[in-house]
Amino acid sequence: MSCDLIGLANSGVQELHPYQPGKPIEELERELGLSDVVKLASNENPLGPSALAVAAAQAALAESHLYPDASGFALKKKLAPRLGVNANQLTLGNGSNDVLDVITRVFLDKDGSAVFSQHAFIVYPISVKAVGARAIITPAQDWGHDLDAMAAAIEPDTRLVFIANPNNPTGTCLAFSDLRAFMAKVAEQVIVVLDEAYVEFVGTGRGEEGLALLKDYPNLILTRTFSKAYGLAGLRVGYAVSHPDIADLLNRVRAPFNVTVPALAAAEAVLDDEDYLLRSQQVNREGLAQLGAGLDTLGVPYIPSVGNFIAIELPCPAAPIYQALLERGVIVRPVGIYDMPNHLRVSVGLASENARFLAALAEVLEARW
C-alpha cells in the first residue's frame, strides 16, 4: 500500500502519542514471573469498590440487554441536590476524561487556543491537539499553576482554560481566593474548566468552593469523577457541572449511551455509602502521612500533596529507579511525559502497600548509592 495513512489524519492527531496508563499488574507478572505485585501507579482506591456499588452493579447486569438511560435521570436526581445544583446543569461522561474531551470538541477548533499549565494533566494537550487547536502552556510555579501567568497568556483566540485543582501529577492545590481573583480577570467568552477529580481528598469544605464560583461565573465548568474517592475507576463515571446553557451544548455532543447500565447503578449506590467515602478519605490521609514520614527518613524530597498520590524527586533520571522497583514487584508511575524526568508519582495504598514501596525504594537507593 502506497497511501500514507498517518498523513490522512489531521495535523494535531499526527503529533500525538497515545496516553500511557500505569502498567497493569498482570503485565508485570507475565514479564518478570512475579506473583506478589503491588500497584501504586494509577491513583486507584486501595479499599476496592464499595459493597453497595458492587451489589447495585451486579443487579443491573440483569438489564444488560437494554440500552442505558441516555439522560442518566436517576443518577442526576440523586447527585444534583448533593451538589446544590439542578439536574439540567449536569453532563455525564465515561469518566471525567470523556467529559473533558467533550468540552474540548464543543468549544475548540483549528482557529482556537487553550491555556493550561506546565505539569498539568496530560489529557489537556491530547484533547486540544486532537481537534487541531493551539495549546498555550504557561510555566509552573512551585510545581503548581501560576494563575497570573495563565491570565496573561489568554489571547484573542483563546476559548478554553484548563485548571486542575488538585493537580495531577504534582498534588498541588490552589487557594479559593486565588481562583476567585482569576475568574474575575477572565473575559466571559473564555470558558474555564476547573478539573476537580481529586477534590474529595482535599479536606472539609473545599468541595464547595468550585460550586460557589459556579454561581457567580457562568463561563465556569467543573469536572469531577467517581473513579478516585468513590472507587469506581473500572466502571468509568464522571460528570460536569455547568450553567444549563453549557450543559445543553455538551449534551449535544456527548455520546448518547456513554455511561453503562452497571456504571449508572453503581454510581447512584455509592452516593449512599457515606461510610465508604469517609474510610477512603481517612486511609488517604494516613497513607500520605506514612509516605511522607518514610520519604523524610530516606532523605527523598517530594512535592507536598493533597491528592491520593505523591510525586517524589530523585537525584537522577527516574527511569532506572522505576525499573528497579518493578523488578521488586512495586509498580509506580514515571512522569517524564509531564516534563518531570526525575520524578515518580506514587499512589497512596493501604498501609502494608505503602510500607512495601518504602522498603523497596530504600533497597534500590542503597544499591545505587
N, C-alpha and C positions, 0 to 999 in steps of 0.2 A: 504494500500500500504506500503510495507516494504522498498522500494527503497529510499535511501537518495537523493532526487532530488537536494537539495542545494549542496551536495557533488559532483554532476556531473559537476558543473561549475569550471572554472579554479580558482586557489587559490586566485588570485588577486581580482576577482569579489566576491568571498565569503567574503572577508574582507571589502567590500564597504558598505556604507549606501547610500540610494537614495538621490539625490540632493534635498534640501528643498527650494522651491521657497517662495517668500513672500506670506503671507496669502491673498487670494482673498477677495475683498470687499463683494461679495455675501456670502461667507462662514461666515464672521464675522456677517453679517446681520442676517443670519439664527441662528447662535449660541446665539447671545445676543439680538436679536429682535431690532436691531438698524436700522435707516433709513438714517442717515446723516453721512456717514463714509468718512474719508479722508485717502487715501492710499499713504504713503511715504515710501514704503518698497522695491521697485524693480527698482529704478533708471530709471523710465519711464519718457517720456517727458510730462510735465504737460500741454503743449499747445494743446495736442491732435494731430492728424495727419495733415499733410499739405493738404489743399484743392485740390491742384494739384494731390497729390498722391492718394487721395480718388477717384477723378474723373477717373484717369487712371486705378485704380484697378477695379472700377465698370465697366468701358468699357471693360476691359479684361475678365470679367466674361462671356461675350458672347462667348468666346473661351474655356470655361472650359471643353468642351468635348474633347479637343485636349491636347496632352502632351506638356509640356513647351519646349522651345528651350533648349536642354540639354547643349549647349555651352554658353548660355546667351549672344549671339552675340551683340544684340542691347545695352544691359547694359554695356558690356565691351567696346564697341565702344565709348560710352559717358564717361565712368569712366576713361579709360586709359589716355586720354590726360589731364584730370584734375589733374591726379597724376604725369604726366610726365613719364609714362611708356608705354610699348607696351602691347597690349591685351593678348599676349601669356605669360605674367607674372602674370596674374590674375587667381585665382581659386575662384569660387563662392560657397557659402555654405548656409545652412538653419540656418542663424545666424552665428556669428563668433565662437560660441561654437561648431558647426558642423565642421568648418574648423580646429579648434584646435584638435578635435577628429581624423580627417583625418590625420593630421600631425603626431600625435602620432602613429597611425596604420601603417603609411608608414615607420617611422624611428625607431620604438622601437619593441622589442620582449622580451622574458623572459631572454635573455642574455644581455640586455642593461640597462642603467640607465638614469635618467633625473634629472637635478638640478633645483630647484626653491626655493623661499624664504618663510620663515615663514610669515604668514598673507597674502599670495598671493592668487589669485583667486582659489576657491575650485575645479574648473574643472580640474586643472592640476593633482592633485593626483588621481582624479577619472579616468581620461583618462590613466594615467600611470599604475595604478594598474590593470585596466581592461584588458590590454594586457600582464599582468604578469611581467612587468618591475619593476625595483627598483627605488624608489624615494629617492633622496638626498635633504634634506631640510636644508637650511642654516639659522642661526639666523638673525632676522631683525635688522636693525639699525635705530633708531628713527622712528619706525613703517614702514620703507620702506626697499628697497633692499640694502644689503651690497654687492656691486659688487666685491670688493676684496675677500670677503669670498666666493662668488659664483664661482669666477675664480679658487680659491684654492681648491674648492670642486670637481671640474671636475676630473673624474677618467678615466682610460683607456677604460672602457666600456660605458662611457657617450656619448650619441648620441644627446640629446636634452637639451637645457637650456631655461626655460620659464622666461620672464621678463614682468611683467605687468606695463605699463607706460602710463598714471597714473595707480596706483594700486587700485584694488577693494578688500577689503572694506576700506582701510585707506586713500585713496585720495592723497598719496604722489607721487612725480614726480621726476625723475632723470634728471640731467643736461646733455645736449648733449655732452659736453666734457667728462663726466664720461662714457657715453655709448660708445663713440668712443675709449676711452682708454681700456674699457673692451673688445670690439671687437678685438682690436689689440693683446690681450692676448690669445684669444681663437683659438685653432687649427682649421684648415679649415674643418676637418672631423666631427666637432661638429656643429650641427645646432642650431642657436639661434633664438628663436621665440620672437619677440617684439610685445606684445599684446597691441594694441592701441585703444581699444574700446571707450575710453573717450577722445581721442586726440583733437577732435573739441572744447572741452571746455577749453583747456589749455591756449590758447592765440595766438596772431598773430605770425606766422612763425613757431610755434612748430610742426605743422603738416608736415613741410618739412624736419624735422631733421632725422626722421627714413628713409625717402625716400633717403636722401643724403647718409646715411650709406649704404643703399642697393646697391648703385652704386659702392661702394668700397669693399663690403663683400658679395660674392655670397652665403655664408652659412647663410645669414640672411633672415628670413621670417617676414613680417609684417602682422598682422591680424587686421581687422577693421570691423565695423558693421554699419548698417543703423538703429539699434534699439534705439539708445540713442539720439544724437543731431538731427537725421533725423526723429525721431518719428515713426518708423515702427516696434516696438518690436513685435507686434502681427502677422506681416507678415513674419518675420524671414528671413532676408537677411544679409549675411556677406560675407567677402571675404579675401583672402590672396594675398599679393604682394610678388613676389619672383623672383629669377633667372628663366629663362624659363625652364631649366632642372628640377628644383624642381617643378615648376608648372605642368610639364608633369607628374611627379611622383604622385603628389597629384590628378591630374585628372584621373589617372588610378584607384584610389581607391574610389574617390568621387562617391556617388550615381548619376546616370545619370540625374535624374529629381528631384534634391534635392531642387530646388527653384521653387515655383509655378508660374503659369501664372500671377495672380494678383500681386504677390510679385515682379516679374521682372518688370512689368509695373509701379508699384508704386515707386520702387527704381529709375528707369530711370526718372520718372517725378519729383521726389523730388530734384534731382540734378539740375533742372532748377528753383527751388523755393529758390532763394538766400535770399529773404526776410524772409522766414520761418527759415532758418538756423541762420540768424542774430538775429531774435527775440528769438530763442531758447538760443543762447549764452547770450544775454542781460538778459533775465529772469533768467538764471542760475547765472550770476554774481551778480545780485541784490539779488537773493534768498540766495546765500552763505553769502553775507554781512548781510542780515537781520537775518539769523540764527546765524551767529557769534556774532552779536551785542546782540541778545536776550539771547544767552547762556552766554555771558560775564556778562550780567545783573543778570542772575540767579546764576552766580558763578559755572557754569558747564564746566569743561575742555573739549576740543575737539581737534582732530587732524586737523591742517590746511589742507584744501583740494583744489585741482584744478579740481576735477571731478564734477558730478552733484549730490553729496551726501556729507555727513559729518558724521564722527564717533565721538560720544560723549562718554565720560568716566564718569562712575558713581562710587560712593564710596561704592558700594555693588554689588553683582551679578545682572546682568541686567534683569534676567528673571521676577522677580516680578514687576519691573517698566514697562517692556514691556506689561505684562498682565494688569496692571492698565491703561495704555494708551489705550489698546484695549477696555477696558470697557468704555472708554470715546470716542470711535469711531475713534481713531487715530491708524493706522497701521504703524509701523516702522519695522526694521529688527534686531533681535538679531543675534550676530555674534560669539557666543561661539564656533561654529564649526571652526572658524578661529583662535582659541587659544586666544580669546578676550572675556572672560566671563563677564567682567564688562562694555562692550561697547554695544551701539546700533548704527546702521547705519541708518541715516535719509536722504531720498532722498529730493532734492530740489523741492518744489512745487510752485504753484502760491503764491503770497503774502498772500492771505487770508488763504491758507492751511498751510503755514509756521507759520502764527500767531496762527492758531488753535493748531498746535503742541506745540508751545512755551507756550501757555496758559494752555494746558493740562499737560505739563511737570511741570510747576510751581505748579499747583494744586496737582499733585501726590507727588512732592518733599515736599511740605508744609505739606501734610497729613502724610508723613512718618517721617519727621524730624521737 
